Amino acid sequence: MIRTCLTAAVAVALGLLSIAHSSPVNIFEKPTLQKRSSAHIIRECTVPGSFAVTFDDGPSAWTHELLDYLKIRGTKATFFVNGLNYNLITDPEFSAVVKRTFDEGHQIGSHTWGHMSLAQPTTDVSSQMRQLDDALLKIIGVRPVYMRPPYGETSPSALQWLGDNGYKVVNWNVDSRDWQHPLDFKSDFEGYRLALQNPAASSKGYISLQHDAEQATAEAFGMLAIEYVLSKGAKIMTVGECLNANLRLMSSLNNTIGNLELKDPAGFLNNKFVTNARSGQRFSIFDPARGSEIATCPDMNVEEVEEAIQAAKKALPEWGQKTARERSVILRKWYELMLENEMDLAKILTWENGKPLAEALGEIRYGAQFFEWFAEEAKRLYGEIIPSPAQNQRMIVIRQPLGVVGVITPWNFPSAMLTRKFGAALAVGCTVVTKPAAETPLSCLALCELGRRAGLPEGVIGVVTTHAHTKAVGKHLCESRDVSGISFTGSTAVGKILLKQSADTVKKMSLELGGNAPFIVFEDADIDKAVDAAILSKFRNSGQTCISVNRLYVHSSIKDEFGERMRAKVAKFNMGSGFDKGTTHGPLITEAAVQKVHLHVEDALKQGAKALVGGDFDDKDSAASRIGYFYPPTVLTDMKNHMRIANEETFGPVAGIFTFETEEEAIELANSTRMGLAGYFFSKDMSRCWRVAEKMQVGMVGVNNSAISSEVAPFGGVKESGLGREGARQGLEEYTQYKYINMGI
Ligand code: NAP
């Protein structure tokens, strides 16, 4: 099994992943490695020639995926065909893979370790080897490179033969070392280590895990290599993870968003991806399901945001003067491109945010609808004619674009939060400078690529990616005299900072801030429907939704029944990678988010709450030893109003059940916070429905329903949950200003 799995190895600079022919091998099987948090350093592939690939057992779909991936990243590698598998050359499929590899500019080498060195160190090149090389010559038309193995000696006669036959010999030996024993894994590995460090070695990143010796040899050698890579600070992914999460993603991108340079995710200035920040700094983007790095982005700073502002300012007159219909056509095209590329966009989203693929797809479709909606609304930016009180005057109100708008968005809806803003801003003729969340910039960049394809002119959208300089970039956007408005979605704390920073330039502010949604279940409610709605709202995106239920107020007479039905359903949840088919709920975004949820649950449990399900998070299990940022879905009962969950947004998969006795009490509890984004309640009493809906201090109320978001309805909060509305007709208000024209006649 191990032997099969370790064939065809791809080694990546100081990290490695191996491509299995059939089923993926789990390199974390070893107890010592099992719990290490993982990351892979696939970005090392961007260094040309930094790694080599071994074709071993023959072609597989993964080989094509790898080739697709390399194509996207513009990286060339050396592919070695194992001398043992010369017979595969007669396999037409394999020949086709080799040919494709060569045609795409990679180097083809022949790789042998048995025939000329280890097994028969003094014999001539074997006939098998010759057959392999002849076959390769036939397929690609040139002699392959011969890789001299990093152990033992290739016999002088073999080297002679290679030289005579036009081979370039890549010498992986650093020096002549004492070969002690074929099963001396340590020294074998040492050879690889030295080879890796040898600047003269042609493929610096090559570590071959394939080994045709005993299974134990391969395994031992593999573990040593893994330990070495880990000791260098690199982290490792399993084969399945790499391929499922990354190569597969990349190859699908290749088909559709091929121009998006995901090899070095970038900022987006003047319709071009800028792969390097002026500072030279980059920041990491992680797969929350594995805690592993998936890409890095340039860490831009004030200089770049100023550049984006100036580009947006320059683009403003032309974009603003386009007819509404012209802008509408571009938005409509952008909408269509989103749908055409929906699966790729969803994969990127799942990749960086962690939500299950189906949910990610839902977000992409929801997000696209804002482009569709605002493409239509662009044509309805009506003004007014006011009946004049004076005979000799005419009074007209027109609506004009606000100007350059600074857009700052969170990671929990990395796509929809942007389209909700872009759609409205662009429809009315504004231009935009964007700072996406540091955790999820890739979705934003993918959207920009599609926007470019839809025909957005230069400078209309600029994207500044940053992590280290977020505060400075935000401050600059707020204080810039060339920026007329800020549209922010995120936490209340940051919203307040932006509001203060924008005071001096008196900017228009659109703030979609935090929530702490109440969900009231009256005694006359349809309990089944209420449970389903509570679960949908509470656990979608693993509770990381601004309109997520945070406080469940259930009438005391039905508390037990409600709690039990909820427990039964939540107990069936399946947490895992968003790419896994069986996953119903994904991870949280970061370890800090896990710790926050843990704190809230611990606080509740210490003060008398009971866990109906979940709540069994083991904090002793340190962050470093866990893989991914998961918190078990939890339902708590016997909650009290002084507990943290009652007063702070938990933003995680935890439902706390409180009780109440009267309608007045329920309303008072629901309103007992400074937040006022969304609120929900269930009741069959029509009069009560009107009463409660009107009394809830929130921007949005779900009555007998919790799926309230829609592009056609105004989204936004009251109190400290924000200012302004997004989506709907009202969404345009945030990006326009009224101009009154008095015309004397
Ligand atoms: P956050 O910490 O406020 O971050 C949101 C965005 O603001 C990110 O791009 C972040 O950049 C940036 N940011 C942070 N500090 C900043 C500063 N000093 N100046 C300028 N920008 C700054 O919120 P989050 O944790 O990402 O998102 C969760 C919050 O968003 C929750 O409270 C949730 O309720 C709220 N939310 C509200 C809505 C709504 O429609 N009302 C929708 C979704 C989410 P970095 O990533 O680089 O830190």
Boltz pocket constraint, residues with backbone or C-beta under 6 A from the ligand:
constraints:
  - pocket:
      binder: B
      contacts: [[A, 408], [A, 409], [A, 410], [A, 411], [A, 412], [A, 413], [A, 417], [A, 435], [A, 436], [A, 437], [A, 438], [A, 439], [A, 466], [A, 467], [A, 470], [A, 471], [A, 473], [A, 474], [A, 475], [A, 489], [A, 490], [A, 491], [A, 492], [A, 494], [A, 495], [A, 497], [A, 511], [A, 512], [A, 513], [A, 514], [A, 515], [A, 545], [A, 546], [A, 547], [A, 649], [A, 677], [A, 716], [A, 717], [A, 721], [A, 722]]
      max_distance: 6.0
